[in-house]
Amino acid sequence: MNQAERTADAVNDADREGRMDLRGMQMVTIDGEDAKDLDDAVSLHADIGRIPVDFEKAYGTQFFFGLSLSEEELMAGCAGIFNDQACGNVIRIKGFVQEGDAYREINATREGTETKIISVGQEVLIVIGENLNKDRIEGYLTNERNDNAK
């Protein structure tokens, strides 16, 4: 919220070119407090016809809440998801898992994974990609497939 309050109300004409103005919409993001860009934001509203979406090119998103995973289990689960084509074409895994009194934030792609401990979060992992198989992905996050791989 601090970042939003510091943002100028006026937008240059050059910055508006080729962009849709979404400032009037309520958005929610899972990006951390210190994020410099809010690229993983979602908005829900009753009139979905207001924003044109090309569903042929759109990515799917699967949400997983309340997972109890250690750092090791989280990393193994993400690796399994990225390596298992039956999970779909997974582009990114992002979110938070509780670790003691804090949260472990994760931002993972095929190219690499970043994690860090933060004080505030919400237990949610978001898997973004194409043709996602929620049940298959969930198996890696509930240790079903991780246990079988040992």
C-alpha positions as CSV (number, residue, x, y, z in Angstrom):
1,M,0.0,0.0,0.0
2,N,2.9,2.4,0.7
3,Q,4.0,2.0,-2.9
4,A,0.5,2.7,-4.2
5,E,0.2,5.8,-2.1
6,R,3.5,7.2,-3.4
7,T,2.5,6.7,-7.1
8,A,1.6,9.9,-8.9
9,D,-2.0,10.4,-10.0
10,A,-1.1,11.8,-13.4
11,V,0.3,9.5,-16.2
12,N,2.2,10.9,-19.1
13,D,0.6,10.5,-22.6
14,A,3.7,8.6,-23.7
15,D,3.3,6.0,-20.9
16,R,-0.4,5.5,-21.9
17,E,0.4,4.6,-25.5
18,G,-0.5,1.0,-26.3
19,R,-1.7,0.2,-22.8
20,M,-5.1,-0.3,-21.2
21,D,-5.9,1.9,-18.3
22,L,-6.8,-0.4,-15.3
23,R,-6.3,2.2,-12.5
24,G,-10.0,2.1,-11.7
25,M,-10.0,-1.6,-11.0
26,Q,-9.2,-3.2,-7.6
27,M,-6.2,-5.5,-8.0
28,V,-4.6,-8.1,-5.7
29,T,-0.9,-9.1,-6.1
30,I,1.2,-11.8,-4.6
31,D,4.4,-9.9,-5.2
32,G,6.4,-9.2,-2.0
33,E,6.5,-5.9,-0.2
34,D,9.8,-4.9,-1.8
35,A,8.8,-5.8,-5.3
36,K,9.7,-3.2,-7.9
37,D,7.0,-4.4,-10.4
38,L,3.6,-5.9,-9.7
39,D,3.5,-8.4,-12.5
40,D,1.4,-11.1,-10.8
41,A,-1.8,-9.3,-10.1
42,V,-5.4,-10.5,-10.6
43,S,-8.7,-8.8,-10.6
44,L,-12.2,-10.2,-10.4
45,H,-15.3,-8.3,-11.4
46,A,-18.8,-9.0,-12.6
47,D,-18.5,-7.7,-16.1
48,I,-15.7,-9.7,-17.6
49,G,-16.5,-8.4,-21.0
50,R,-14.7,-5.2,-20.2
51,I,-11.2,-6.7,-20.8
52,P,-10.7,-8.6,-24.0
53,V,-8.7,-11.8,-23.5
54,D,-7.4,-14.0,-26.3
55,F,-8.0,-17.4,-24.6
56,E,-5.9,-19.2,-27.2
57,K,-2.8,-17.3,-25.8
58,A,-3.9,-17.1,-22.2
59,Y,-2.1,-18.9,-19.4
60,G,-3.9,-20.9,-16.8
61,T,-3.4,-20.5,-13.1
62,Q,-3.9,-23.1,-10.3
63,F,-4.0,-22.0,-6.6
64,F,-3.0,-24.2,-3.7
65,F,-3.7,-23.0,-0.2
66,G,-2.6,-24.1,3.3
67,L,0.3,-26.3,2.3
68,S,2.6,-27.5,5.1
69,L,6.0,-27.9,3.3
70,S,9.5,-27.7,4.5
71,E,12.0,-25.8,2.3
72,E,13.3,-29.2,1.1
73,E,9.8,-30.5,0.3
74,L,9.0,-27.2,-1.5
75,M,12.1,-27.3,-3.6
76,A,11.6,-31.0,-4.4
77,G,8.0,-30.4,-5.3
78,C,8.8,-27.5,-7.6
79,A,11.5,-29.5,-9.4
80,G,9.2,-32.4,-9.8
81,I,6.4,-30.2,-11.3
82,F,8.8,-28.5,-13.8
83,N,10.3,-31.9,-14.8
84,D,6.9,-33.8,-15.2
85,Q,5.3,-32.9,-18.6
86,A,2.1,-34.5,-17.3
87,C,1.7,-31.4,-15.0
88,G,1.4,-29.2,-18.1
89,N,3.6,-26.4,-19.5
90,V,4.5,-24.8,-16.2
91,I,5.9,-21.3,-16.6
92,R,6.2,-20.1,-13.0
93,I,5.5,-21.2,-9.4
94,K,5.1,-18.3,-7.0
95,G,3.8,-17.8,-3.5
96,F,4.4,-18.4,0.2
97,V,4.5,-21.3,2.7
98,Q,4.6,-20.8,6.4
99,E,7.9,-21.6,8.1
100,G,7.7,-21.2,11.9
101,D,6.5,-17.6,12.7
102,A,7.5,-16.4,9.2
103,Y,6.9,-17.3,5.6
104,R,9.1,-18.6,2.8
105,E,8.5,-16.7,-0.4
106,I,9.2,-18.6,-3.6
107,N,9.6,-17.5,-7.2
108,A,10.5,-20.4,-9.4
109,T,10.9,-20.9,-13.1
110,R,12.7,-23.6,-15.2
111,E,15.7,-21.3,-15.2
112,G,16.0,-21.0,-11.5
113,T,14.4,-20.6,-8.1
114,E,14.6,-17.8,-5.6
115,T,13.4,-18.1,-2.0
116,K,13.6,-15.8,1.0
117,I,12.2,-15.6,4.5
118,I,9.7,-12.7,5.0
119,S,7.7,-11.7,8.0
120,V,4.2,-11.3,6.4
121,G,2.6,-13.6,3.9
122,Q,-0.3,-15.9,3.1
123,E,-0.1,-19.6,2.6
124,V,-0.6,-19.9,-1.1
125,L,1.3,-21.3,-4.1
126,I,0.3,-20.2,-7.5
127,V,1.2,-22.3,-10.5
128,I,1.1,-20.5,-13.9
129,G,1.3,-22.2,-17.2
130,E,-0.6,-23.8,-20.1
131,N,-2.7,-27.0,-20.0
132,L,-2.1,-27.4,-16.2
133,N,-3.1,-30.7,-14.6
134,K,-4.1,-29.6,-11.1
135,D,-4.3,-33.2,-9.6
136,R,-0.9,-34.1,-11.0
137,I,0.7,-30.8,-9.6
138,E,-1.0,-31.3,-6.2
139,G,0.6,-34.7,-5.9
140,Y,4.0,-33.0,-5.8
141,L,2.9,-30.5,-3.2
142,T,1.3,-33.1,-0.9
143,N,4.4,-35.3,-1.1
144,E,2.6,-38.2,-2.9
145,R,5.0,-38.2,-5.8
146,N,8.0,-37.0,-3.7
147,D,7.6,-39.9,-1.4
148,N,7.5,-42.3,-4.3
149,A,10.6,-40.8,-5.8
150,K,12.7,-41.5,-2.7
